């Protein structure tokens, strides 16, 4: 996933340089928008499969467009992510037998870079694909299903942590999309966006199985959430997850973009 981020950043740099060399036409357009789609994650319980165990997601945003080539938006997204070793094709994961689900709520600020000139209400510039990059703050709360009961995992310190991990984190959203006009006031779009996080605990799995006989966080109730493998009890100090990689989550969906009408006239940098 790191290579995807580097390639994306290169595209942003090249695109922004290209846009700056072309003609610039400025105006002010305000929009509100809504997203309906899905969310999923990649991490220790799903190392590779895109769109695996996708769950429903939704969002809302405000977009300010000062130029045909770029826009800025602020928004909120909500969705669920989950992972389940029993659904894996990897025998080691099936043996580990962990699962989780978590609600994700994120607040983001994002910049968009249009490949083509675009503006709602302008039939000449009615479609574009785009890249986006920003920053967000998100909350997560992993839970595990044991004996048909979902239980919060962070308070249990399942890997013997003295302190729990933070449930509010920062991530970097980026991705691709396309948008087009369907009327003078409305546009629709498609968007897919990874979120680069700085935590390995979206799924509550990162390091090794602890030795509950020596750890200060010993809790009999915790043991059944830590080691649910078929040979539970014999995995002390063995790898439970992969601490060398961080977890990712993703939002994708269809957007509905509605132009807001203000009385202030648009401002153009030159006549056209």
TORGU-204482 format. One record per residue: x, y, z of N, C-alpha, C in turn. Coordinates in steps of 0.2 Angstrom, whole numbers, always signed. Example, Ala and Ser with C-alpha at 12.3 -4.5 7.8 and 13.67 -1.06 7.14 Angstrom:
residues 2
- +66_-28_+39_+62_-22_+39_+66_-16_+39 .
- +64_-11_+35_+68_-5_+36_+64_+0_+39 .
This chain:
residues 272
- +4_-6_+0_+0_+0_+0_+4_+6_+0 .
- +10_+6_+3_+15_+12_+3_+16_+14_-5 .
- +17_+9_-9_+19_+11_-16_+13_+15_-19 .
- +7_+13_-17_+1_+16_-20_+1_+24_-18 .
- +3_+25_-11_+3_+32_-9_+8_+36_-12 .
- +14_+33_-14_+19_+37_-17_+17_+38_-24 .
- +15_+34_-28_+12_+35_-34_+7_+40_-35 .
- +2_+40_-30_-3_+45_-30_+0_+52_-28 .
- +5_+53_-24_+8_+59_-22_+11_+62_-29 .
- +15_+57_-32_+18_+59_-38_+13_+62_-43 .
- +7_+59_-44_+2_+61_-49_+0_+68_-46 .
- -1_+69_-40_-3_+76_-37_+1_+81_-39 .
- +8_+80_-38_+13_+85_-40_+13_+86_-47 .
- +13_+81_-52_+13_+82_-59_+7_+86_-61 .
- +1_+84_-58_-5_+87_-60_-6_+94_-58 .
- -3_+96_-52_-4_+103_-50_+1_+107_-54 .
- +7_+104_-56_+11_+108_-61_+8_+109_-67 .
- +5_+104_-70_+2_+105_-77_-4_+110_-76 .
- -8_+110_-71_-14_+115_-70_-11_+122_-70 .
- -6_+123_-66_-3_+129_-65_+0_+133_-71 .
- +1_+128_-76_+4_+131_-83_-2_+133_-87 .
- -7_+130_-86_-13_+132_-91_-17_+138_-89 .
- -22_+140_-92_-26_+146_-91_-30_+144_-84 .
- -31_+150_-81_-34_+149_-74_-41_+153_-75 .
- -46_+150_-73_-52_+154_-73_-56_+153_-67 .
- -57_+158_-63_-59_+158_-56_-66_+160_-56 .
- -69_+157_-51_-76_+158_-49_-77_+155_-42 .
- -83_+157_-40_-85_+154_-33_-91_+150_-34 .
- -91_+144_-32_-96_+139_-32_-96_+135_-25 .
- -102_+135_-22_-103_+131_-16_-108_+125_-17 .
- -106_+120_-14_-110_+114_-15_-111_+110_-8 .
- -116_+107_-7_-117_+102_-2_-118_+95_-6 .
- -115_+90_-2_-115_+83_-6_-116_+78_-1 .
- -118_+72_-3_-120_+66_+1_-117_+60_-3 .
- -114_+55_+1_-111_+49_-1_-115_+43_+2 .
- -116_+38_-3_-119_+32_+0_-114_+26_-4 .
- -112_+22_+0_-108_+17_-2_-106_+11_+3 .
- -99_+10_+3_-97_+5_+7_-90_+7_+11 .
- -88_+3_+16_-82_+3_+19_-79_-4_+20 .
- -72_-4_+20_-69_-10_+22_-62_-9_+24 .
- -58_-14_+26_-52_-13_+29_-47_-18_+26 .
- -40_-16_+27_-35_-21_+26_-30_-20_+32 .
- -28_-26_+34_-24_-26_+40_-23_-34_+42 .
- -22_-35_+48_-19_-42_+50_-25_-47_+49 .
- -31_-45_+49_-36_-50_+48_-38_-50_+40 .
- -36_-46_+36_-37_-46_+29_-31_-42_+26 .
- -26_-46_+25_-19_-43_+22_-20_-40_+15 .
- -24_-43_+11_-23_-41_+4_-30_-40_+0 .
- -35_-43_+2_-41_-43_-2_-45_-36_-2 .
- -45_-33_-8_-49_-27_-9_-56_-28_-8 .
- -60_-24_-5_-67_-24_-5_-70_-30_-1 .
- -65_-34_+3_-67_-40_+7_-72_-38_+13 .
- -77_-41_+14_-82_-40_+19_-84_-33_+19 .
- -85_-30_+14_-88_-23_+13_-94_-22_+17 .
- -94_-16_+21_-100_-15_+25_-103_-8_+23 .
- -109_-6_+25_-112_+0_+22_-109_+6_+25 .
- -109_+11_+21_-106_+18_+23_-110_+23_+20 .
- -109_+29_+23_-113_+35_+21_-109_+41_+23 .
- -110_+47_+20_-106_+53_+22_-110_+59_+19 .
- -107_+65_+21_-110_+72_+19_-104_+76_+19 .
- -104_+81_+15_-99_+86_+14_-101_+93_+11 .
- -97_+98_+12_-98_+104_+9_-92_+105_+5 .
- -93_+107_-1_-87_+108_-6_-87_+116_-8 .
- -81_+119_-8_-80_+125_-11_-76_+125_-17 .
- -78_+128_-23_-74_+127_-29_-73_+134_-31 .
- -66_+136_-31_-64_+143_-33_-61_+143_-40 .
- -61_+137_-44_-57_+136_-50_-60_+130_-54 .
- -60_+130_-60_-62_+125_-64_-57_+119_-63 .
- -51_+120_-60_-47_+114_-60_-46_+111_-53 .
- -48_+115_-48_-48_+112_-41_-53_+114_-36 .
- -54_+110_-31_-59_+112_-26_-57_+110_-19 .
- -60_+112_-14_-59_+110_-7_-65_+108_-4 .
- -65_+103_+1_-71_+101_+4_-70_+99_+11 .
- -75_+99_+15_-75_+97_+22_-81_+92_+23 .
- -80_+87_+27_-85_+82_+27_-85_+77_+33 .
- -90_+73_+34_-90_+68_+39_-92_+61_+35 .
- -89_+56_+37_-91_+49_+34_-92_+45_+40 .
- -96_+40_+39_-98_+35_+44_-98_+28_+40 .
- -95_+23_+44_-96_+16_+41_-93_+11_+46 .
- -94_+5_+44_-92_-1_+48_-87_-5_+44 .
- -82_-7_+48_-77_-12_+45_-77_-18_+49 .
- -74_-23_+46_-74_-30_+49_-69_-34_+46 .
- -67_-39_+50_-62_-44_+48_-64_-51_+51 .
- -62_-57_+48_-64_-63_+51_-59_-68_+48 .
- -55_-71_+53_-50_-76_+50_-54_-82_+47 .
- -60_-84_+50_-63_-90_+47_-65_-89_+40 .
- -65_-83_+37_-67_-82_+30_-60_-82_+26 .
- -54_-83_+29_-48_-82_+25_-47_-89_+21 .
- -43_-88_+16_-40_-94_+12_-33_-96_+15 .
- -31_-92_+20_-24_-94_+23_-25_-99_+29 .
- -22_-105_+29_-23_-109_+35_-21_-107_+41 .
- -16_-102_+41_-13_-100_+48_-18_-95_+50 .
- -22_-91_+46_-27_-86_+49_-33_-90_+51 .
- -35_-95_+48_-41_-100_+50_-39_-103_+57 .
- -33_-105_+58_-30_-108_+64_-31_-102_+70 .
- -29_-96_+68_-29_-91_+73_-36_-89_+76 .
- -41_-89_+71_-48_-89_+73_-50_-82_+76 .
- -47_-77_+74_-49_-70_+77_-54_-67_+73 .
- -58_-62_+76_-63_-58_+72_-64_-52_+75 .
- -66_-47_+71_-68_-40_+74_-73_-36_+70 .
- -76_-31_+73_-79_-26_+69_-78_-20_+72 .
- -79_-14_+69_-78_-8_+72_-82_-2_+68 .
- -85_+2_+71_-88_+8_+68_-82_+13_+67 .
- -82_+16_+61_-78_+22_+59_-82_+28_+58 .
- -80_+33_+62_-83_+40_+60_-77_+45_+59 .
- -77_+48_+53_-71_+52_+52_-73_+59_+50 .
- -69_+64_+51_-70_+71_+49_-64_+73_+45 .
- -66_+75_+39_-60_+76_+35_-60_+83_+31 .
- -54_+85_+29_-53_+91_+25_-49_+89_+19 .
- -51_+90_+13_-49_+87_+7_-48_+92_+1 .
- -43_+92_-3_-42_+95_-9_-43_+91_-15 .
- -46_+93_-20_-47_+89_-26_-44_+93_-32 .
- -41_+89_-36_-37_+91_-42_-41_+88_-48 .
- -44_+92_-52_-48_+90_-58_-43_+89_-64 .
- -44_+83_-68_-40_+82_-74_-43_+87_-79 .
- -49_+88_-79_-53_+92_-84_-56_+98_-81 .
- -57_+103_-85_-61_+109_-82_-68_+106_-80 .
- -71_+108_-74_-77_+106_-72_-81_+111_-68 .
- -87_+112_-70_-92_+116_-66_-99_+114_-66 .
- -102_+113_-61_-109_+112_-61_-113_+118_-64 .
- -118_+116_-69_-122_+121_-72_-118_+124_-79 .
- -112_+121_-80_-109_+123_-86_-109_+117_-91 .
- -113_+117_-96_-113_+111_-101_-107_+110_-105 .
- -103_+115_-105_-96_+114_-109_-91_+110_-104 .
- -92_+111_-98_-87_+108_-93_-91_+104_-88 .
- -94_+98_-91_-99_+95_-87_-96_+88_-84 .
- -90_+86_-86_-87_+80_-83_-80_+80_-82 .
- -77_+77_-77_-70_+76_-75_-69_+70_-71 .
- -63_+68_-71_-60_+63_-66_-56_+67_-62 .
- -54_+65_-56_-50_+69_-51_-46_+65_-46 .
- -41_+68_-43_-38_+65_-38_-39_+69_-32 .
- -39_+66_-26_-40_+70_-20_-35_+68_-14 .
- -33_+73_-10_-29_+71_-4_-30_+76_+1 .
- -30_+73_+7_-32_+78_+13_-29_+75_+20 .
- -33_+77_+25_-31_+74_+32_-38_+73_+35 .
- -38_+68_+40_-44_+68_+44_-43_+65_+51 .
- -48_+66_+55_-48_+63_+62_-53_+58_+62 .
- -52_+52_+65_-57_+47_+65_-57_+43_+71 .
- -63_+41_+73_-63_+36_+79_-65_+29_+77 .
- -63_+25_+81_-64_+17_+80_-65_+14_+87 .
- -68_+8_+86_-69_+5_+93_-70_-3_+91 .
- -65_-6_+91_-65_-13_+89_-69_-18_+94 .
- -73_-22_+91_-76_-27_+96_-75_-34_+93 .
- -76_-39_+97_-75_-46_+95_-81_-50_+97 .
- -83_-55_+92_-89_-59_+94_-86_-66_+96 .
- -88_-67_+103_-86_-73_+106_-93_-75_+109 .
- -95_-81_+108_-101_-84_+110_-107_-80_+109 .
- -107_-77_+102_-112_-73_+100_-114_-67_+104 .
- -108_-64_+107_-109_-58_+111_-103_-54_+108 .
- -104_-47_+106_-99_-43_+104_-97_-39_+110 .
- -90_-39_+111_-87_-36_+117_-81_-31_+115 .
- -81_-25_+118_-76_-20_+117_-69_-23_+118 .
- -64_-22_+114_-58_-25_+115_-52_-21_+118 .
- -53_-15_+116_-47_-10_+119_-47_-10_+127 .
- -52_-11_+131_-51_-11_+138_-48_-17_+140 .
- -48_-23_+136_-45_-29_+138_-38_-30_+138 .
- -35_-26_+134_-27_-26_+133_-25_-33_+131 .
- -28_-35_+125_-27_-42_+123_-20_-44_+122 .
- -16_-40_+121_-9_-42_+119_-4_-40_+125 .
- -7_-39_+131_-4_-38_+137_-1_-31_+138 .
- -4_-26_+134_-2_-19_+135_-3_-16_+142 .
- +1_-12_+144_+0_-9_+150_-5_-3_+149 .
- -4_+0_+144_-9_+5_+142_-12_+3_+135 .
- -19_+5_+135_-23_+4_+129_-21_+9_+123 .
- -23_+7_+117_-21_+11_+111_-27_+17_+111 .
- -25_+22_+107_-30_+27_+106_-36_+26_+101 .
- -42_+27_+103_-48_+26_+99_-49_+32_+95 .
- -46_+37_+95_-46_+43_+91_-39_+44_+87 .
- -39_+44_+81_-33_+44_+77_-33_+49_+71 .
- -27_+50_+68_-27_+54_+62_-25_+49_+56 .
- -28_+51_+51_-26_+47_+45_-26_+52_+39 .
- -23_+49_+33_-22_+53_+27_-27_+50_+22 .
- -32_+53_+20_-37_+51_+15_-34_+53_+8 .
- -34_+49_+3_-32_+50_-4_-36_+46_-9 .
- -36_+47_-15_-40_+43_-19_-41_+46_-26 .
- -46_+43_-30_-48_+45_-36_-56_+45_-37 .
- -58_+49_-41_-65_+49_-42_-67_+52_-49 .
- -73_+52_-51_-76_+55_-57_-83_+59_-55 .
- -84_+64_-58_-90_+68_-57_-93_+71_-63 .
- -99_+71_-64_-103_+74_-70_-109_+78_-68 .
- -111_+82_-72_-118_+86_-71_-123_+82_-74 .
- -129_+82_-70_-135_+79_-73_-141_+84_-73 .
- -139_+90_-71_-144_+96_-72_-140_+102_-70 .
- -143_+108_-71_-140_+115_-69_-138_+115_-62 .
- -141_+111_-58_-140_+112_-50_-137_+106_-47 .
- -137_+100_-51_-135_+94_-48_-130_+90_-52 .
- -125_+87_-48_-120_+83_-51_-120_+76_-47 .
- -117_+71_-50_-116_+65_-47_-109_+62_-48 .
- -107_+58_-44_-100_+56_-44_-99_+49_-42 .
- -93_+46_-43_-90_+40_-40_-84_+41_-37 .
- -82_+38_-31_-76_+40_-28_-74_+33_-24 .
- -67_+32_-24_-64_+27_-20_-58_+30_-17 .
- -58_+29_-10_-52_+32_-6_-49_+28_+0 .
- -43_+26_-1_-40_+23_+5_-38_+28_+10 .
- -38_+26_+16_-36_+30_+22_-29_+27_+25 .
- -24_+31_+24_-17_+28_+27_-17_+30_+35 .
- -18_+25_+39_-18_+26_+46_-11_+26_+49 .
- -10_+27_+55_-4_+27_+59_-5_+22_+65 .
- -9_+18_+65_-11_+13_+70_-11_+6_+67 .
- -9_+1_+71_-10_-6_+69_-15_-9_+73 .
- -20_-5_+76_-25_-8_+81_-32_-7_+79 .
- -33_-5_+72_-40_-5_+70_-44_-12_+71 .
- -40_-17_+71_-43_-24_+72_-41_-27_+79 .
- -37_-23_+83_-35_-25_+90_-29_-31_+89 .
- -26_-31_+83_-21_-37_+82_-15_-33_+80 .
- -9_-34_+83_-3_-32_+81_+3_-36_+82 .
- +4_-38_+88_+11_-41_+91_+10_-48_+92 .
- +12_-50_+98_+13_-57_+100_+8_-59_+105 .
- +7_-65_+106_+3_-68_+112_+6_-67_+118 .
- +3_-64_+123_+7_-62_+129_+7_-68_+134 .
- +12_-68_+139_+12_-73_+144_+8_-70_+150 .
- +2_-73_+151_-3_-70_+156_+0_-72_+163 .
- +5_-76_+164_+7_-78_+170_+12_-72_+173 .
- +15_-68_+168_+19_-63_+170_+17_-56_+169 .
- +12_-55_+164_+10_-49_+163_+7_-45_+168 .
- +7_-39_+169_+4_-35_+174_-4_-34_+172 .
- -5_-35_+166_-12_-34_+164_-16_-41_+164 .
- -14_-45_+168_-17_-52_+168_-25_-51_+170 .
- -29_-54_+166_-36_-54_+167_-39_-60_+164 .
- -42_-65_+168_-45_-71_+165_-50_-70_+160 .
- -54_-65_+160_-59_-63_+155_-55_-62_+148 .
- -49_-59_+149_-46_-57_+143_-43_-62_+139 .
- -41_-68_+142_-38_-73_+139_-42_-76_+133 .
- -48_-77_+134_-53_-80_+129_-53_-75_+122 .
- -52_-69_+123_-52_-64_+118_-45_-64_+114 .
- -40_-65_+118_-33_-65_+115_-31_-71_+111 .
- -33_-77_+113_-31_-83_+110_-37_-87_+109 .
- -39_-88_+103_-45_-92_+101_-44_-97_+96 .
- -37_-99_+96_-35_-104_+91_-37_-111_+94 .
- -36_-116_+90_-37_-123_+92_-32_-125_+97 .
- -26_-122_+97_-21_-124_+102_-20_-118_+107 .
- -25_-115_+109_-25_-110_+114_-21_-112_+120 .
- -17_-107_+122_-13_-108_+128_-6_-110_+127 .
- -5_-112_+121_+2_-114_+119_+6_-109_+114 .
- +3_-103_+114_+5_-98_+109_+9_-93_+112 .
- +11_-93_+118_+14_-88_+122_+21_-86_+118 .
- +21_-79_+117_+26_-75_+114_+27_-77_+106 .
- +22_-81_+104_+22_-82_+96_+18_-76_+93 .
- +20_-75_+86_+17_-69_+83_+9_-70_+82 .
- +6_-65_+84_-2_-64_+84_-4_-60_+78 .
- +0_-55_+76_-1_-51_+70_+6_-49_+67 .
- +6_-44_+63_+12_-41_+60_+13_-34_+62 .
- +17_-33_+67_+18_-26_+69_+22_-21_+64 .
- +24_-24_+59_+28_-20_+54_+24_-16_+49 .
- +17_-18_+49_+13_-14_+44_+7_-11_+48 .
- +5_-5_+46_-1_-2_+49_-7_-4_+45 .
- -13_-3_+49_-19_-4_+46_-22_+1_+41 .
- -26_-1_+36_-29_+4_+32_-37_+3_+32 .
- -40_+8_+31_-48_+8_+30_-49_+12_+23 .
- -55_+10_+20_-57_+13_+14_-64_+15_+14 .
- -66_+20_+10_-73_+22_+9_-73_+23_+1 .
- -79_+20_-1_-81_+21_-8_-88_+22_-9 .
- -90_+25_-15_-97_+26_-16_-99_+30_-21 .
- -106_+32_-21_-109_+36_-26_-110_+43_-22 .
- -109_+49_-26_-110_+55_-22_-115_+59_-26 .
- -119_+63_-22_-124_+67_-25_-122_+74_-23 .
- -121_+79_-28_-118_+85_-27_-123_+91_-29 .
- -125_+95_-24_-130_+100_-26_-127_+107_-25 .
- -128_+111_-31_-125_+118_-31_-130_+122_-27 .
- -127_+126_-22_-130_+131_-18_-130_+138_-22 .
- -136_+141_-22_-137_+147_-25_-136_+153_-21 .
- -131_+157_-22_-130_+163_-18_-131_+169_-23 .
- -132_+175_-20_-134_+181_-24_-127_+184_-26 .
- -122_+183_-23_-115_+186_-25_-114_+183_-32 .
- -112_+188_-37_-110_+186_-43_-103_+182_-43 .
- -102_+178_-48_-96_+175_-49_-90_+180_-51 .
- -84_+178_-49_-79_+182_-51_-74_+179_-56 .
- -73_+182_-62_-69_+179_-67_-62_+182_-67 .
- -56_+178_-68_-50_+182_-69_-49_+185_-76 .
- -53_+182_-80_-53_+186_-87_-60_+184_-90 .
- -62_+188_-95_-68_+187_-99_-68_+181_-103 .
- -73_+177_-104_-74_+171_-108_-81_+170_-110 .
